[in-house]
Amino acid sequence: MDLTHRPRRLRQDRVRDLVSETSLEPTDLIAPVFVDATTDERVPIESMPGHERVPVDDAVARVEEVLETGVEAVMLFGIPESKDPEGTRAWADDGVIQEALRQVTSETDAYVITDVCLCEYTDHGHCGPLEEELRGGALADGPACEPTMTVDNDATLAALEKIAVSHARAGADMIAPSGMMDGMVGAIRSALDEAGFEHVPIMSYAAKYESAFYGPFRDAADGAPSFGNRRHYQMDPANAREALREVRLDAEEGADVMMVKPALPYLDIVSAIRREFDHPVAAYNVSGEYAMLHAAAEKGWLDLEAVALESLLSIKRAGADLILTYFAEDIAPQL
Ligand code: PBG
């Protein structure tokens, strides 16, 4: 055979690493950690094997376990001791995240990012206080022209400002607003700056889709909406151009890192943002993406380690610089 092009030449064992286009490092990964004010003991999360909700006093130990694997950053999520319609425990100085932050940032070297949202703190489980709405944009299906409820965008911004500043005061290294409220990045940026935290970066959940892949997380963080759904604030999975518009707005409002969530079903969005913007891009490999690989592996249908590694490498190949993933601790030691 007279073949000029034989791409297989570069796939031989001793050269394939030299020519590989993408690499995954433990420092690309961020491990989510759940801190729970309602328990004195670690509680396993059934739909996310290997993950637990830990009491506040165990947060330092939990973060140290993450650091031992080579992962250097964590994202903290909180389950408060009580909830109300406004989600006031989210900005309490003695709130679950604030307490955990003070301990984790003074006792460990972890880079600590906090999720800033209200859904774990409101008794109705939506991402902000509710208001009545007569038509359109409503969360509950009521008869036409009956008052129904939706999230009050601008009242939510005021709450997000208080949460972000209280996290920064307690030591947060980076703030990650996840509520998909209009104007949230700008509001948080000015509040942080005014409080003297101009050095604290914002990682915006810029393109967060209304996804069924969040199911296990909502069990883990006890944050499922008690009625309706989140389609009136999270993005429609049908839309791609809209993601670029969301990222553009967040860029104008001062976001430092742009996140896409979920990751695997939205790699086209990761790659489009990578092409059009020069910000670091983060992707959130969410709870459902983790749970489905675990479930298949449990049945013996997939090799868990191999598919986890391939998933994370694909997310990087699509253009993500950092990845939030429940696989962080399992994969980092193998890199
Ligand atoms: C809070 C938040 C959610 C996730 C991260 N932050 C839940 C939601 O929007 O319902 C989901 C993470 C995951 O599924 O792993 N707003």
Boltz pocket constraint, residues with backbone or C-beta under 6 A from the ligand:
constraints:
  - pocket:
      binder: B
      contacts: [[A, 115], [A, 117], [A, 119], [A, 127], [A, 178], [A, 179], [A, 213], [A, 214], [A, 215], [A, 216], [A, 217], [A, 218], [A, 223], [A, 285], [A, 286], [A, 287], [A, 288]]
      max_distance: 6.0
